[in-house]
Amino acid sequence: MFEQPPAWMPEYLRKSDLLLSPPTDLSSPWPPAKIRDFLNDQQEQRWRETIGIPAEEIYATIIVPIHNEQKTLPSVLGALMLSDIPDSAHLQFLFIVNGSTDDGASRTIVEQFLSDLGEVAEETIPVSSDSSLNAKTVSRNNLRFSLIGTDIASKTNALNIGNKIALDHGSVVTINLDANNWVEPDAILNLLAKAYPAILKDEALVFGSKYMIAYRPSALSEFLKGAQKQIGLLGTGYSSGLGGWLMAWNTLWLDRQGGFPAVTTDDYTLSLLTRRDGKEVMFAQNARVWGYFANNLKEKLSTYIRLVKDKLQVADYFQKDEQVLKLIEGDNTYMRPLYKRLNALIDQMLHDPFKAGLFLLKFMAWEYALFWGKREYQKNSQITTWEAIDSTR
């Protein structure tokens, strides 16, 4: 595990209640098979108590898009090994390496992980009526772990490939788990506990998780941390709050939408599609995933510029959909005309005069990002992936 947030595992251990109840019959030594059966029974019981549905009735897919993630992959894979998922659940894990340029380092890590799990089989997985991809797969009862590669460096393309495979698998719910963050071992279980019954009953379409934000030490990290708490200085600003680090959706619904739009921002477009269909994004607050935010001014402004380009690209994609365009403007202050942006600033300052300076600083930062974001987007609107921001990796 590399450079994980210091509080990641201690926080999880403090809240975790996944403690095994010891066997009550200790009159004689238990053979290994009996111990294994006991542990499996305990795991099945915890699953039923958490989700309310027997494990063997669950069909879900977890997609892990991978693009140059050799630093964080060991932590992600380690958390999956601790995920307390019984092998009777029909879950498939799809590790989709998309356009990585790390000389095969990410792929090698996953290949070793699969080898440690069991016998690796080579197979061909169809992803459309006329195309398929080669995969390496390990099966453990009903659990499947597959490594797939594509030359296209695009997370949304990887998610669309995964959703097609999930549909063929019969998955009710599909989950995205980013490989460059640190998921708590019980996060998938807790996300499924909220999302699976609600999606099964058509009460929801999309579920998000809870971001646990960390900052690498720097001269500005404490200021940025404080500003985030005070006025959401570092937030994306859109009201649904859905983040792409760990999220779940209705597999069939997304397929009927045509999959993820061919843009860089998968989480925001998912929230737009959800709200366009009259549903709100729901959240599993106990499904927690950790990640770093930018810890210096240069990279923070780069993040803002990226977000501007994101929204410009999404607005272009939905340019004929007035309902979605209204949602985009309502969500993102910087996508409104200048007079509306100034009105929003004045309203904030009048509402809380003691934070007027922070509000003004935030306004100026977004205006800077808007100017440069528009210029950069005009030069290249066909963006499929972003360059890494160093302090967030």
Secondary structure as GFF3:
##gff-version 3
##sequence-region A 1 393
A	DSSP	alpha_helix	8	15	.	.	.	ID=ss1
A	DSSP	alpha_helix	32	51	.	.	.	ID=ss2
A	DSSP	three_ten_helix	55	57	.	.	.	ID=ss3
A	DSSP	beta_strand	59	66	.	.	.	ID=ss4
A	DSSP	alpha_helix	73	81	.	.	.	ID=ss5
A	DSSP	beta_strand	90	98	.	.	.	ID=ss6
A	DSSP	alpha_helix	105	117	.	.	.	ID=ss7
A	DSSP	beta_strand	121	128	.	.	.	ID=ss8
A	DSSP	beta_strand	131	140	.	.	.	ID=ss9
A	DSSP	beta_strand	143	150	.	.	.	ID=ss10
A	DSSP	alpha_helix	155	169	.	.	.	ID=ss11
A	DSSP	beta_strand	173	177	.	.	.	ID=ss12
A	DSSP	beta_strand	182	183	.	.	.	ID=ss13
A	DSSP	alpha_helix	187	200	.	.	.	ID=ss14
A	DSSP	beta_strand	206	214	.	.	.	ID=ss15
A	DSSP	alpha_helix	221	231	.	.	.	ID=ss16
A	DSSP	beta_strand	246	250	.	.	.	ID=ss17
A	DSSP	alpha_helix	251	256	.	.	.	ID=ss18
A	DSSP	alpha_helix	266	276	.	.	.	ID=ss19
A	DSSP	beta_strand	282	292	.	.	.	ID=ss20
A	DSSP	alpha_helix	297	317	.	.	.	ID=ss21
A	DSSP	alpha_helix	322	331	.	.	.	ID=ss22
A	DSSP	three_ten_helix	333	335	.	.	.	ID=ss23
A	DSSP	alpha_helix	338	351	.	.	.	ID=ss24
A	DSSP	three_ten_helix	353	355	.	.	.	ID=ss25
A	DSSP	alpha_helix	356	379	.	.	.	ID=ss26
A	DSSP	three_ten_helix	390	392	.	.	.	ID=ss27
###
